[in-house]
Every structure is written in structure tokens, then in C-alpha cells.
Amino acid sequence: MGAESEFDVDTGIEPAGDHVFRATVTDRWHTFAGPNGGYLLAICTRAVTSGLPFADPLAVSAHFLRPPKVGSAEIRTETVRVGRRHATARASLFQDDREIVHTIGTFTDLDAARGRTLLLGAPPDLPPPEEASRVPASPSAWSTE
């Protein structure tokens, strides 16, 4: 298996107690307003699935309560329910003892799916990063033409 990607490294978690994890929010996944919400959601999802029998997300939602910042974070997880085919769990990301993101999701094992199942798992055909367009850091620089 190859080396971990930057995203895998930057969404990494470390156990810090029962249902508690530590992570570091980096500056590599920024928008003009700070750390990207999807990036924070990925950290929370990684933490919450580490304790579940099912790791494939069916539906995950997040509420962004406060602006995040670069630095250390604590993720607290809770398993709400585990059934035969799916589990529901929640996770909250904290910085400086303040809840930044609250998530809840339902997870399954797509490899065990039986019956009519539609998997649209092929990634989109995108240009290599060096050929992609740069988005200006500030919305005031975006052109509407």
C-alpha cells in the first residue's frame, strides 16, 4: 500500500480516552473564511466511525456552531444505535472547550449490501492539480462575468 495522502494525514485522529479523540486542524484545507467545513466533517466522521461496526456513511450532517481555527481539537463521539445493517452516531469537535462542529450520521457496510443497491462510486474525471484553475482567496476578487 502506498504512502498516506495529505488529506489522510490531516484528518488523522488519536485516541484520548473513551469516545474521545485528538486531532490537529491544519491550514491546508482553507477557504477564504478559514478551515473548510467539509474538512472538519471528515475529521469528525473518521473519529465516529472508529468505534462503529460499519464505516461507510449513508448520510451525515453537520452544524457549524462557531468559526474553527488552525490548531488542536478534541472530538467527542457517541454511538446512538447499532442495528443489524446500520448504526447511527454523533460527534462534536471542540477547540478551547467550545463546541465548533456537531455532526450526526448513519453508517453501513456497503460491501454487505444485498438486493437492489445503486453505487455511484466512480470519481469524477478531473484535471491534474497543476492544470486546475485557482480560486481567488477573497470573494471580492471573484468575477461574475
C-alpha positions as CSV (number, residue, x, y, z in Angstrom):
1,M,0.0,0.0,0.0
2,G,1.3,3.5,-0.9
3,A,2.0,6.4,1.4
4,E,-0.9,8.2,3.1
5,S,-2.3,11.2,1.2
6,E,-2.1,14.7,2.7
7,F,-5.8,14.5,3.4
8,D,-5.4,11.2,5.3
9,V,-2.7,12.7,7.4
10,D,-4.6,16.0,8.0
11,T,-7.8,14.1,9.0
12,G,-5.8,11.8,11.3
13,I,-7.1,11.2,14.8
14,E,-5.6,9.8,18.0
15,P,-7.5,8.1,20.9
16,A,-7.5,10.3,24.0
17,G,-10.0,8.4,26.2
18,D,-13.3,6.6,26.0
19,H,-15.0,8.0,22.9
20,V,-12.6,11.0,22.9
21,F,-10.1,11.7,20.2
22,R,-7.4,14.4,19.4
23,A,-6.8,15.9,16.0
24,T,-4.9,18.8,14.6
25,V,-6.7,21.2,12.2
26,T,-4.2,22.3,9.6
27,D,-4.1,25.3,7.3
28,R,-4.0,23.1,4.1
29,W,-7.8,23.0,3.7
30,H,-8.8,26.6,3.9
31,T,-11.5,28.7,2.3
32,F,-11.4,32.5,2.5
33,A,-13.0,32.2,5.9
34,G,-10.7,29.6,7.5
35,P,-10.7,25.8,7.7
36,N,-13.2,24.2,5.3
37,G,-16.3,22.7,6.8
38,G,-16.1,19.5,4.7
39,Y,-12.6,19.0,6.1
40,L,-13.8,19.3,9.7
41,L,-16.7,17.0,8.9
42,A,-14.2,14.4,7.6
43,I,-12.2,14.6,10.9
44,C,-15.5,14.1,12.9
45,T,-16.6,11.2,10.6
46,R,-13.2,9.5,10.9
47,A,-13.4,9.7,14.7
48,V,-17.0,8.5,15.0
49,T,-16.6,5.5,12.6
50,S,-13.5,4.3,14.5
51,G,-15.8,2.8,17.1
52,L,-18.6,1.5,14.9
53,P,-19.1,-1.9,13.2
54,F,-20.0,0.0,10.0
55,A,-17.7,2.5,8.4
56,D,-19.5,3.6,5.2
57,P,-21.5,6.8,5.5
58,L,-25.1,6.7,4.3
59,A,-26.0,10.2,5.5
60,V,-24.0,12.6,7.6
61,S,-25.0,16.1,8.6
62,A,-23.1,18.9,10.4
63,H,-24.0,22.0,12.3
64,F,-21.2,24.6,12.3
65,L,-21.6,26.5,15.6
66,R,-18.5,28.6,15.7
67,P,-15.7,29.5,13.4
68,P,-12.8,26.9,13.6
69,K,-9.2,27.8,13.8
70,V,-5.9,26.1,13.0
71,G,-4.6,24.1,15.9
72,S,-5.5,21.2,18.3
73,A,-9.0,19.9,18.5
74,E,-10.9,17.3,20.6
75,I,-13.6,15.1,19.1
76,R,-16.2,13.5,21.4
77,T,-18.2,10.7,20.0
78,E,-21.4,8.8,21.0
79,T,-23.0,5.8,19.4
80,V,-26.7,6.4,19.3
81,R,-27.9,3.0,18.0
82,V,-26.4,-0.1,16.3
83,G,-28.6,-2.4,14.3
84,R,-28.0,-5.4,12.0
85,R,-27.4,-3.3,8.9
86,H,-26.6,0.2,10.1
87,A,-25.5,2.4,13.0
88,T,-26.2,6.0,14.0
89,A,-23.7,8.0,15.9
90,R,-22.7,11.6,16.6
91,A,-19.5,13.5,17.1
92,S,-18.6,17.0,18.2
93,L,-15.4,18.8,17.5
94,F,-14.2,21.1,20.3
95,Q,-11.5,23.8,20.4
96,D,-10.7,25.6,23.6
97,D,-13.5,23.7,25.3
98,R,-16.0,25.3,22.9
99,E,-18.1,23.2,20.5
100,I,-17.3,24.1,16.9
101,V,-19.0,21.4,14.9
102,H,-21.8,19.0,15.8
103,T,-22.4,16.0,13.5
104,I,-24.8,13.1,13.3
105,G,-24.7,10.3,10.8
106,T,-25.9,6.9,9.8
107,F,-23.3,4.3,8.7
108,T,-23.5,0.9,7.0
109,D,-21.3,-1.7,5.3
110,L,-21.7,-1.3,1.5
111,D,-19.8,-4.5,0.8
112,A,-22.5,-6.4,2.6
113,A,-25.4,-4.8,0.7
114,R,-27.9,-7.2,-0.7
115,G,-30.8,-6.6,-3.1
116,R,-31.2,-3.5,-5.3
117,T,-28.3,-1.2,-4.5
118,L,-27.1,1.7,-6.6
119,L,-23.4,2.6,-6.0
120,L,-22.2,5.6,-7.9
121,G,-18.6,5.2,-6.6
122,A,-16.6,6.3,-9.6
123,P,-14.8,9.5,-9.0
124,P,-15.3,12.4,-11.5
125,D,-12.8,12.9,-14.3
126,L,-10.9,15.9,-13.2
127,P,-7.7,17.6,-14.5
128,P,-4.5,17.1,-12.6
129,P,-4.0,19.7,-9.8
130,E,-1.3,21.5,-11.7
131,E,-3.8,22.2,-14.5
132,A,-6.7,23.2,-12.3
133,S,-7.9,26.8,-12.0
134,R,-7.1,28.8,-8.9
135,V,-10.0,30.3,-7.0
136,P,-9.1,33.8,-5.5
137,A,-8.8,33.8,-1.7
138,S,-11.3,36.7,-1.4
139,P,-14.9,36.7,-2.7
140,S,-14.4,40.4,-3.7
141,A,-11.9,39.2,-6.3
142,W,-14.4,36.8,-7.9
143,S,-15.6,37.8,-11.3
144,T,-19.3,37.5,-12.2
145,E,-18.7,37.9,-15.9
